């Protein structure tokens, strides 16, 4: 879960954390997924004509791999589905009868019942802080940073999260640092 996970855990157990930090984490999915992740996954030959994906996690397709990893966590689909508009069956071992629902259609348009309900309302840090977890981190120091050379363009997500926090009138100020560089290759 990495640094995104640090924020998720702090949201669930704020009484144990006086501060939480993240480096290049997708803290605000809204905007970043539409502006970067969906187009990048399509460029890496995301094919909606297939009813299954033999190997969704490929090193030479990092954006597509990231999309499927996020869908595995945010919108898993454990039962076989005959509607393949956004459902992909995962065929790689050790799990064979497993699938994911992507949060968008083959046109790139968002699928609200997946995007809104499973990705944003249940997993997006910014959305959680604005709704069900509002005020939970009021007594927690928040620090996050991101480089402008991040290969997943997570600067979009971090700037969105920073702008959101500035509107929240939190008792403790947050710190967001943007710096030049940092292009990790996972």
C-alpha positions in Angstrom: 0.0 0.0 0.0 2.9 2.3 0.4 2.4 6.0 1.2 -1.2 5.9 0.1 -1.6 3.2 2.7 -0.2 5.4 5.4 -3.0 7.9 4.8 -5.6 5.1 4.7 -4.4 3.7 8.0 -4.3 7.1 9.6 -7.9 7.7 8.5 -9.0 4.5 10.1 -7.0 4.8 13.3 -6.3 8.6 13.8 -5.9 8.2 17.6 -2.6 6.4 17.0 -1.0 9.0 14.7 0.2 12.5 15.4 1.5 12.9 11.8 1.2 11.1 8.5 3.5 11.5 5.4 3.4 10.4 1.8 5.9 10.6 -1.1 4.4 10.6 -4.6 1.1 9.0 -3.5 -2.2 9.1 -5.4 -4.0 11.0 -2.6 -6.6 12.5 -5.0 -7.8 10.1 -7.7 -10.3 12.5 -9.2 -8.6 14.3 -12.0 -5.5 12.3 -12.1 -7.2 9.1 -13.3 -9.0 11.0 -16.1 -6.1 13.2 -17.1 -3.4 10.7 -16.9 -4.1 7.1 -16.0 -6.9 6.2 -18.4 -5.2 7.7 -21.5 -1.8 6.2 -20.5 -3.4 2.7 -20.1 -5.0 3.0 -23.5 -1.6 3.9 -25.0 -0.3 0.6 -23.6 -2.8 -1.4 -25.6 -5.6 -1.7 -23.1 -8.0 -3.9 -25.1 -11.7 -3.9 -24.2 -12.4 -6.5 -26.9 -10.9 -9.2 -24.7 -13.0 -10.9 -22.1 -9.9 -11.8 -20.1 -6.4 -10.6 -19.4 -3.8 -13.4 -19.4 -1.2 -11.2 -17.5 -2.4 -7.8 -16.4 0.8 -7.0 -14.6 3.5 -6.4 -17.2 6.7 -4.5 -16.5 6.8 -3.0 -20.0 3.2 -1.6 -19.4 3.5 0.2 -16.1 0.4 2.3 -16.4 -1.8 -0.6 -17.4 -0.3 -2.6 -14.6 -1.0 0.2 -12.1 -4.6 0.4 -13.3 -5.2 -3.3 -12.8 -3.5 -3.3 -9.4 -5.7 -0.4 -8.3 -8.8 -2.2 -9.7 -7.8 -5.3 -7.9 -8.0 -3.4 -4.6 -10.8 -0.9 -5.3 -13.2 -2.8 -7.6 -12.6 -6.6 -7.5 -15.2 -8.8 -9.1 -15.0 -12.3 -7.7 -18.0 -13.9 -9.6 -18.0 -14.6 -13.3 -19.7 -11.9 -15.3 -21.2 -12.1 -18.7 -21.1 -8.3 -19.2 -17.6 -7.5 -20.4 -18.1 -3.8 -20.9 -15.7 -3.0 -18.0 -15.1 -6.4 -16.5 -11.8 -8.3 -17.1 -11.2 -11.8 -15.9 -7.7 -12.3 -14.6 -6.2 -15.6 -15.9 -2.7 -15.5 -14.4 -1.9 -18.0 -11.6 -2.4 -18.5 -8.7 -6.0 -17.0 -8.9 -8.1 -18.1 -11.9 -11.7 -17.2 -11.1 -11.1 -13.6 -10.3 -11.8 -10.4 -12.1 -11.9 -6.6 -11.8 -14.3 -3.9 -12.9 -12.5 -1.0 -14.5 -14.0 2.4 -13.6 -14.5 3.4 -17.2 -16.0 2.2 -20.5 -14.0 1.4 -23.6 -14.8 5.0 -24.7 -12.9 6.3 -21.7 -16.1 7.7 -20.1 -16.3 7.0 -16.4 -18.7 4.3 -15.2 -20.4 5.9 -12.2 -21.4 2.8 -10.3 -17.7 1.7 -10.2 -15.9 5.1 -10.3 -18.1 6.9 -7.8 -19.1 4.1 -5.5 -16.0 1.9 -5.4 -13.1 4.1 -6.3 -14.0 7.6 -4.9 -16.4 7.0 -2.0 -14.6 4.0 -0.7 -10.9 4.6 -1.5 -10.0 8.2 -2.5 -8.3 10.0 0.3 -9.7 13.4 -0.7 -13.2 12.2 -1.0 -13.1 10.3 2.3 -11.8 13.5 4.0 -14.7 15.5 2.5 -17.4 13.0 3.4 -17.3 10.0 5.8 -13.9 10.8 7.4 -14.4 14.6 7.6 -12.5 16.0 10.5 -10.8 12.7 11.4 -7.3 14.1 10.7 -7.8 17.5 12.3 -5.2 16.8 15.0 -2.8 15.1 12.6 0.2 16.8 11.0 0.1 16.1 7.2 3.1 16.1 5.0 3.3 15.0 1.4 5.6 15.7 -1.5 6.0 14.8 -5.2 8.6 15.4 -7.9 7.7 17.0 -11.2 9.4 14.1 -13.1 7.3 11.3 -11.6 6.7 8.7 -14.3 3.0 8.3 -13.3 2.4 12.1 -13.2 1.3 11.8 -9.6 2.0 15.6 -9.3 -1.6 16.0 -10.7 -3.0 14.0 -7.8 -0.8 15.8 -5.2 -1.6 19.3 -6.4 -5.3 18.4 -6.3 -5.0 17.1 -2.8 -3.1 20.2 -1.7 -5.8 22.5 -3.2 -8.5 20.5 -1.4 -6.7 20.8 2.0 -6.3 24.5 1.6 -10.2 24.8 1.5 -10.7 22.7 4.7 -9.5 25.2 7.4 -7.7 22.5 9.3 -6.4 23.4 12.8 -2.9 22.2 11.9 -1.3 23.4 8.6 -0.4 20.7 6.1 2.9 20.7 4.2 3.1 20.0 0.5 6.5 20.1 -1.2 6.9 19.9 -5.0 10.4 19.5 -6.2 12.3 19.0 -9.4 13.2 15.5 -10.4 12.4 12.0 -9.2 11.5 9.5 -11.8 11.4 6.1 -10.2 11.1 3.0 -12.4 9.1 0.3 -10.7 
